[in-house]
Amino acid sequence: MKASDRLFQVIKALSILSLWLAACDEAPTPVLPETSTDLLKNPAGIVFHEKIVTIDLQNSLDQRIFRNGWLVESGRISSNSDTPTLEFRFDRIRDRIIKLSVDGAHTSEIEILKGGDVLLALPVERTTQQTLYQWVMQGKLQTTGLNTLRMKLPQGHRINVAGLAIQEGAARIGYAAVNQDIRHSLIMIPDVSVAFPVSLPHALNRIEMSIGIDDLGREASSDGVTFQVIIRSDGLAEQLAQFRLETASGWVKKAIPIENRFAGKRSEIVLESVSDTNEKPEGDIIAVADFCLCGRDDPPVEWSDRPSIILITMDSCRIDRLGFGGDHLIRSPALDRMAASGFVFSDCICQINNTPPSHFTILTSKRPRSHGVYDMVTPLSPAHPTVARLLEPSGYHSAAATSAAWLSALTHGLGPGFERFFAPREAQRRGPETLAAARTWLASAAGNASRQPFFFWLHLFDPHTPLDPPPPYDRMYYSGNPRDPANPSMDKVGFSPEQVEYMRNWIGDITDINYLLAQYRSEITYMDRVIEEIRVILSDSGADRTTWVVLTADHGLSLDEHDLYFIMAGMYEQQMHIPLIIVPPTGIPARKVYPETVQSLDIAPTIMDIAHLSIPDDFEGRSLLPLVQGHSIPIITRVISEHANNQAVMIRDSKYKYIRYLDGVYYREPQIGIYDLKKDPMELSNMHGKLKPIESNYSSRTDQFLAQPVGRADTGAADSEVLQKKLRALGYISQ
């Protein structure tokens, strides 16, 4: 080979090598899979560096109350009781822990009172020389301004109070609302820092969070807060980010990179904030949510192929005012479409006739006697997990959007399991507003495979009073003059004492009851548009092919039957017989009506079964999925339901209904009622005393039911003054 030929071959080889190396440079660098660790899921190991205020009770400032450390009955000590009472005053809000040291090994318990609430002080440390008492008052001091606490001390010998330590504001893991968007959060105030021990992944680490000023802080007119994120490792501290929060910002999403030199090291991520001014410190309540350590490391866990599920609950919606329930006047195309493409259960009975307890039953498959809640304010106990909480370990992303303040993660124990919870700040809101609050989340979940499977609960309040749909719905079923003095049909209408003021406020000078009856249909038609929007979101994203929809009501409403007007009280079919439709994903044949009696208790087991998950042994209902799949399910021969506020018990079977009020009568209701549902479906003829053997059997069954213990409800009742005002506004509690 000639030298020139060899040179050409060398040049050619070098060119090929150069091209190959260039191609290698242009090839994408292999990207490791994304991982994400939620730092709020496991609070163990989190260190709270909190602001502690220690009061020296020996100093001269407290001589009005204490003399040389000994309690004396003077100053602000109440002497009109056998038990001396000491008053403390605070001007900040949110959580507090109070620790009180007294001389001696006392066995008596100390009480601390806020208003009418008694918070037990537990002796957490006791020696022969001293006893340390502690109160944890989470969520009890949520009002700005001056708060007065009264402490009842044990009777007997004199008490030497050694010292008082007040943990102001503190920090905790809970639920916070920012612009009515409630999330599982770290809640903290300025001058408090929180440290998270972490082991950083091997590459491309970053911190992600959503941060905002809590709505309580917004109401207190926060001046703004400066927030910073610090990393500590190998004895060194470095600021990763600092930014200012404003009340108008809402939740602000932040992604903060961490330099690779920290990779593989044990470190601490520290969050802390400082008030911009000291003029309004009570408003500086910071909430940190979606707090994750992200990186590129091992492959994420892959969940099995499970369907998504939407639960829609319609407040106060009776079945006989729906097209598939027999109402030929109502216009509700979305509901009609659901009934035509789904499984309709024509005889579904609720377990109680007020909103929070009924929803607790729907979500937990526990009747009120088991979960222990009968009223509007008591939260659901963590001992009774909702389906959202049970679905979460299997990879479900869950969110809730509710239309009433008494269905909230903040006040009613509904947060666990839901990564987002959209609840109104006001007493109630209309359906379109509720869906608008959650639309972005739902559309993202429906259109993003990484957000599936998802569980979405939507609560719609429109059929509930006040019945005041916006135009043109208000004239859809009525064309007359609702205030015509020549039509005084409202003259016959009466209300129970606790309802009078509320009813008058929204009814006003209406004289024709037919106008109000028409508005109930109008509210359902108005609500129907929201249900149609859900269908469109699913259809546009293609999620309709993998999503089940369950639609029901918490209870019904008496419109003008049995002298009960526009109220859920009473245990007639109008209050207790509710709709239930289960719509399978597009492509699964349905269109069937089931006459079998089912209950609200059956909804949670059905949701678990749809998700291919085992049904907990303590669920009291049964799954309806086998029935729609052509199999049999256990038959229930009778349904037992309870009245709001534990006022009555109802037993209903295929022929009779028995109702017994427990403490006298409610308003105009008979203490005992028994009705032949076959001959008297409107329950107009009370057979009490005329069917003695049958009535005796029902009475014995009622006694057996009442002998069962009532489940223990959450002791941290939702007692905020704001919630009480909202409930008064809707006539749930008297003034």
ABEGO torsion letter per residue (X at the ends): XBAAAAAAAAAAAAAAAAAAAAAAAABBBBBBBBBBBBAAABABGBBBBBBBBBBBAABAAAAAABBGGBBBBBEABBAABABBBBBBBBABBEBBBBBBBBBEBBABBBBBBBEABBBBBBBABBBAABBBBBBBBBGABABBEBBBBBBBBBBEBBBBBAEBBBBBGEBBBBBBBBGGBBBBBBBBBBGBBBBBBBBBBABGBBBBBBBBBBAAAAAAGBAEBBBBBBBBBGGBBBBABBBBBBAAAEBBBBBBBBBAAABGBBBBBBBBBBBABAABAAABBBBBBGBBBBBBBBBBBBBBBBBBBBBBBBBGBBAAABAAAGBAABBBAAAAAAAAABBBBABBBBABABAAAAAAAAAAGBBAAAAGBABAABBBBAABBBAAAAAAAAGBBBBBBBABAABBAAAAGAABGBABBBBBABABBBAAAAAAAAAAAAAAAAABAAAOBBBBBBBBAAABOBBBBBOAAAAAABABBAABAABAAAAABBBBAAAAAAAAAAAEABABAAAAAAAAAAAAAAAAAAAAAAAAAAAAAGAAAABBBBBBBABBBBAABGGBBGBABEABAAAABBBBBBBBBBGBBBGBBBABBBBAAAAAAAAAAAAGBBBBAABABBBAAAAAAGBBBBBBABBBBBBBGGABBBBBBAABBBBBBABEBBEABBABBBBBAAABAAGABBABGABAAAAAAAAAAAAAAAABBBBBBBABBBABAAAAAAAAAAGABBX
